[in-house]
C-alpha cells in the first residue's frame, strides 16, 4: 500500500508501457496503472501481448474491465503470472463501448455483482485486488450508494479503492465530457474515510499539482491518483513526487529522465518499433519551461522520419539546452 500514496491513473491509449517507462524515470515510488485491458480480450481473445511490460516499470498495477466473475478471476491470474503487483477492477469508465459489455461505471448500479467479481479475483490471486470507481452514476444519491458500494467490495476482499470524485452521467455525455462536467465532490470522498477508517482510499479527479495532492494526504486520505495532469505535464507532477510525497530520493531533472530513456528507446527502435510510439508520451516533458516548443516540434515532426532513433531525441535535448541557456542570459 505504501506506493499507492501517489499513483498515475489508468488511461486508455495513454498509459501504455512506453508511457509508464517514462514516468518511472521521473519517480521510483509512484504506483503506475496500465490502460484498461478487458478480461474478454485476455481470456477469450488470448491477447496476452497486452500484458507485456518491462520489469523496470514496477510497481505497476493491471486494470481489468469486465463483469463476469469467472472470466475476471482467470484474467487476474494471467495478470499475476505476468508479474503485475496489483489487479484493479474498472468501475469508473463511462465509454459506450464499455457499457455495451456491461462494465465500467455502469457497475456502480450492481454492487452485488462487483462484490462477486472482487471475491472471485481475490480467491484467484495473491496480489492485492483493488477497485477504481465513481461516486455514483446518473440519478443515484452518492451519499447513500457510495458507502453501500464500498461496504460490499470491502467485505468481498477489496484492499484498496481509488474514487474518481464525480458521478458518471451515462446518458448524453461523451467519455471526455464525463471527466469534466459532472461536479467534483471531494468532501464526500473524505467522509468515506470516516466510515471506513481501515480502507485505503485514494482520491482521483481534477488534481493538478503536488501541493493539492499533499493537502489531500494531510486531510486524512491514504492516496492520490493523478491522470491527465501527470500525462500532460509529467515533470511538474512526477519529478518531485519521491521527495515531496514519499520522503525519499531527489527531484529528477527532465533532462536526466530523457537520458535514462535513451537505451530503452534504442532497444525499441532496433527491435523494429517506431520512435513515435515512445516520444508521443514525452512531448510534455518541458511544458512551461524554456525549450518546450522546440522539443515538442522536433519530436513530433522527427519521429516519423525513416530511421528516426535515439539520436533525434538527443539532438532535441541539445536544442532545449540552447534555449535554456539563452533564457538564462536574458533573465
Ligand atoms: N479510467 C479508467 O478507469 N480506465 C481507463 O482505461 C481510463 N482511460 C482513460 C483515458 C483517457 C485518455 C483519460 C483522459 C482518462 C481515462 N480514464 C480511465 C479516467 C482516468 O483514470 C481518471 O479517472 C480521470 O482522467 C480523472 O482524473 P484526472 O482528472 O486526474 O485526469
Boltz pocket constraint, residues with backbone or C-beta under 6 A from the ligand:
constraints:
  - pocket:
      binder: B
      contacts: [[A, 9], [A, 10], [A, 11], [A, 12], [A, 13], [A, 14], [A, 34], [A, 35], [A, 36], [A, 63], [A, 90], [A, 91], [A, 92], [A, 93], [A, 132], [A, 164], [A, 179], [A, 204], [A, 205], [A, 206], [A, 207], [A, 225], [A, 226], [A, 227], [A, 228], [A, 229]]
      max_distance: 6.0
